[in-house]
Amino acid sequence: MQYLRDLASARELLANLTLRDIRGQYKRTIFGRLWSLASPLASMLVYTFVFAFIFRVQPSPGDPSGVNVFAIWLLCGLLPWTFFSTALSTSMGSIVGGAGLITKVYFPRMVLPISSVLTVGYNWLFEMAVLTIALLIVGSFVLPWLPLVVLMMALLAVFATGVGLILAVANVYFRDTQYLLGIVLQIWMYLTPIVYPSTLVSDASKNVGGLFGTPITVWDIYELNPMLHFVDVFRNLMYDNRFPDPADVLACVAWAVVALLVGMWVFARKEKRLAEIL
């Protein structure tokens, strides 16, 4: 409880660090915050060409929105994933990157990875606003669903914070973490239904049946991926314009709460030695 009180007392520091990063992120650039759209838009163009034009991946039209635009469908899953992967990468390096500050003065070190996630989250709000405009243009009546979208954005940010806290500590002890994370994120992305609909996996799982003579199927293992549930929820709300499966929402809440609790516990246990190891 004392640690939480210390963290709460550092909220002004958290706000200042976040504002500093936001203001300095695109300083002295011509296009400013528009650069945050460059990576997801470039990825959208490449994936649309490869998966929609070459491999002819055809996700179902939005139900009941009726929207049938692969690029928009792709962005509804790609933007949450881009936020998550970027938040993990930046929060992982926040402690090592803030070594000069950590070794000079005491403050709750957890502020650093949290401010990294908040900075990425600010850019994500901008990207999601652009996606909302694009959805309205193609005929998706997304406006009534925006409060739930914001709530799910907050849940994903909590999940990313929890995982990021663990990675930030791991990166101090083992600098290989930064290289390993890049590989893991590449694999993780293709194990998440971002560039293909999850129905392809469920249909293939039904054809294969139980693995090694057990009732456990490929789909049972696939569902253990937390980002599967987050991506499905975002697509249901923004692309389909309908309330997501309650099981997916509960899974998102559970993953967010567990990740945050475990992340804070790990970070609080290791925080005292961070300055010494750095």
C-alpha positions in Angstrom: 0.0 0.0 0.0 2.9 2.4 0.8 4.3 1.8 -2.7 0.9 2.7 -4.3 0.8 5.9 -2.2 4.3 6.8 -3.4 3.2 6.2 -7.0 0.1 8.3 -6.5 2.2 11.1 -5.0 4.3 11.0 -8.2 1.4 11.7 -10.5 2.7 15.2 -11.3 6.1 13.8 -12.3 4.2 11.2 -14.4 2.3 14.0 -16.2 5.5 16.1 -16.8 7.4 13.1 -18.2 4.5 12.2 -20.5 4.1 15.8 -21.7 7.9 16.1 -22.2 7.9 13.0 -24.4 4.8 14.0 -26.3 6.2 17.5 -27.1 9.6 16.3 -28.0 8.6 13.3 -30.0 8.2 15.1 -33.3 10.1 18.3 -32.5 11.7 20.0 -35.5 9.8 17.8 -38.0 7.7 19.2 -40.9 4.8 16.9 -40.7 4.7 16.6 -36.9 2.2 14.1 -35.5 1.2 13.0 -39.0 4.4 10.8 -38.9 2.6 8.6 -36.4 0.3 7.5 -39.2 3.2 6.7 -41.6 4.0 3.2 -40.2 0.4 1.8 -39.9 -0.6 3.3 -43.3 2.5 1.8 -45.0 1.8 -1.6 -43.3 -1.8 -1.3 -44.5 -0.8 -0.8 -48.1 1.7 -3.7 -48.1 -0.7 -6.2 -46.3 -3.6 -5.1 -48.4 -1.6 -5.8 -51.6 -0.2 -9.2 -50.4 -3.2 -10.6 -48.6 -6.2 -9.1 -50.4 -4.7 -8.8 -53.9 -2.3 -11.8 -54.1 -3.7 -14.3 -51.6 -7.3 -13.2 -52.0 -8.1 -13.2 -48.3 -11.8 -12.2 -48.0 -13.1 -11.4 -44.5 -16.8 -11.3 -44.1 -18.6 -7.9 -44.5 -19.3 -6.1 -41.4 -22.3 -7.5 -39.6 -24.6 -5.5 -39.4 -22.7 -2.5 -40.8 -22.3 -4.1 -44.3 -18.9 -2.5 -44.7 -16.7 -4.6 -47.0 -13.3 -2.8 -47.4 -10.3 -4.9 -46.7 -8.0 -2.0 -45.9 -10.5 -0.6 -43.3 -11.0 -4.1 -41.8 -7.2 -4.5 -41.6 -6.7 -1.1 -39.8 -9.4 -2.1 -37.2 -7.0 -4.8 -36.1 -3.7 -3.3 -37.1 -3.9 -0.1 -35.0 -4.6 -1.9 -31.7 -1.7 -4.2 -32.4 0.6 -1.3 -33.4 -0.1 0.4 -30.2 0.5 -2.7 -28.1 3.8 -3.6 -29.8 5.1 -0.1 -29.7 4.1 0.3 -26.0 5.9 -2.9 -25.1 9.1 -1.8 -27.0 9.2 1.7 -25.5 8.3 0.7 -21.9 10.9 -2.1 -22.0 13.7 0.4 -22.7 12.4 3.1 -20.4 14.4 2.1 -17.3 17.7 1.7 -19.2 17.0 4.9 -21.1 16.3 6.7 -17.8 19.5 5.4 -16.1 20.9 9.0 -15.7 17.8 10.1 -13.8 17.4 6.9 -11.7 21.0 7.0 -10.4 20.7 10.7 -9.3 17.4 11.0 -7.5 14.8 8.8 -6.0 11.3 8.6 -7.3 9.0 5.6 -8.0 10.7 4.0 -11.0 7.4 2.7 -12.3 6.6 6.2 -13.5 9.0 5.7 -16.4 7.4 2.7 -18.2 3.9 4.1 -17.4 4.8 7.4 -19.0 6.1 5.6 -22.1 2.8 3.8 -22.5 0.8 7.0 -22.1 3.0 8.7 -24.7 2.3 5.9 -27.2 -1.4 6.0 -26.2 -1.6 9.7 -27.1 -0.5 9.0 -30.6 -2.9 6.0 -30.7 -5.8 8.4 -30.0 -4.9 10.4 -33.0 -4.6 7.3 -35.2 -8.0 6.0 -34.0 -9.6 9.3 -34.6 -8.4 9.1 -38.3 -9.7 5.6 -38.5 -13.1 6.7 -37.1 -13.3 9.3 -39.9 -12.5 6.7 -42.5 -15.1 4.4 -41.1 -17.7 7.1 -41.3 -16.8 7.8 -44.9 -17.3 4.1 -46.0 -20.6 4.0 -44.2 -19.9 2.5 -40.8 -22.1 4.1 -38.1 -19.4 3.9 -35.5 -20.2 7.0 -33.4 -22.6 5.3 -30.9 -19.9 2.7 -30.2 -17.1 5.1 -29.5 -17.5 5.1 -25.6 -17.0 1.3 -25.6 -14.1 1.7 -28.0 -12.4 4.2 -25.6 -13.0 1.8 -22.7 -11.4 -1.1 -24.7 -8.5 1.2 -25.5 -8.0 1.8 -21.8 -8.1 -1.9 -21.1 -5.5 -2.6 -23.8 -3.3 0.2 -22.4 -3.6 -1.5 -18.9 -2.6 -4.8 -20.4 0.3 -3.3 -22.3 1.4 -1.5 -19.1 1.5 -4.7 -17.1 3.5 -6.6 -19.7 5.7 -3.5 -20.2 6.6 -3.4 -16.5 7.8 -7.0 -16.6 9.8 -6.4 -19.7 11.4 -3.2 -18.3 12.8 -5.1 -15.3 13.9 -8.0 -17.5 15.7 -5.6 -19.8 17.8 -4.2 -16.9 18.9 -7.7 -15.8 19.2 -9.2 -19.3 19.9 -6.9 -22.2 19.0 -9.7 -24.6 15.4 -8.9 -23.8 15.3 -6.1 -26.4 16.4 -8.4 -29.2 14.2 -11.3 -28.1 11.1 -9.0 -28.0 11.5 -8.1 -31.6 11.4 -11.7 -32.6 8.5 -12.6 -30.3 6.4 -9.6 -31.6 6.9 -10.8 -35.2 5.7 -14.3 -34.4 2.9 -13.0 -32.1 1.5 -10.7 -34.8 1.0 -13.6 -37.3 -0.5 -15.7 -34.5 -3.1 -12.9 -34.1 -5.9 -12.5 -36.6 -4.8 -9.1 -38.0 -4.1 -9.8 -41.6 -6.5 -12.8 -41.8 -9.9 -13.5 -40.2 -9.9 -15.8 -37.1 -12.5 -18.0 -38.9 -9.7 -19.4 -41.1 -8.1 -20.8 -37.9 -11.4 -22.1 -36.5 -12.3 -23.8 -39.7 -8.9 -25.4 -40.1 -9.1 -26.5 -36.4 -12.4 -28.3 -37.1 -10.9 -30.2 -40.0 -7.8 -31.3 -38.0 -9.8 -32.3 -34.9 -8.2 -33.2 -31.6 -4.4 -33.0 -31.3 -2.5 -36.3 -30.6 -5.7 -38.1 -29.7 -6.8 -35.6 -27.1 -9.9 -33.3 -27.2 -7.6 -30.3 -27.3 -7.8 -28.6 -30.7 -5.7 -26.0 -32.4 -8.4 -23.4 -31.7 -8.3 -24.1 -28.0 -4.6 -23.3 -28.0 -5.1 -20.3 -30.4 -7.7 -18.8 -28.0 -4.9 -18.5 -25.3 -3.6 -15.5 -27.2 -4.9 -12.4 -25.4 -4.5 -10.2 -28.5 -7.0 -12.4 -30.3 -9.8 -11.2 -28.0 -8.7 -7.6 -28.1 -8.6 -7.5 -31.9 -12.0 -9.3 -32.2 -13.6 -6.8 -29.8 -12.2 -3.8 -31.7 -13.4 -5.2 -35.0 -16.9 -6.0 -33.6 -17.3 -2.4 -32.3 -15.7 -0.5 -35.1 -16.1 -2.6 -38.3 -19.2 -4.6 -37.5 -21.0 -2.0 -35.3 -22.2 -4.5 -32.8 -21.6 -5.5 -29.2 -18.8 -8.0 -29.0 -19.0 -11.5 -27.6 -19.2 -11.1 -23.7 -16.6 -14.0 -23.5 -14.1 -11.8 -25.4 -14.8 -8.8 -23.3 -14.4 -10.8 -20.1 -11.1 -12.3 -21.4 -9.8 -8.8 -22.2 -10.7 -7.6 -18.6 -9.1 -10.7 -17.1 -5.9 -10.4 -19.1 -5.6 -6.7 -18.3 -6.1 -7.1 -14.6 -3.8 -10.1 -14.3 -1.0 -8.5 -16.4 -1.2 -5.3 -14.3 -1.1 -7.0 -10.9 1.7 -9.4 -11.9 3.6 -6.5 -13.6 3.4 -4.3 -10.5 4.3 -7.1 -8.2 7.4 -8.0 -10.2 8.4 -4.4 -10.6 7.9 -3.5 -6.9 10.1 -6.5 -5.9 13.0 -5.6 -8.2 12.8 -1.8 -8.1 15.2 -1.3 -5.2 18.1 -2.9 -7.1 17.6 -1.1 -10.4 19.9 1.8 -9.7 22.6 -0.5 -8.4 22.5 -2.8 -11.5 22.3 0.2 -14.0 
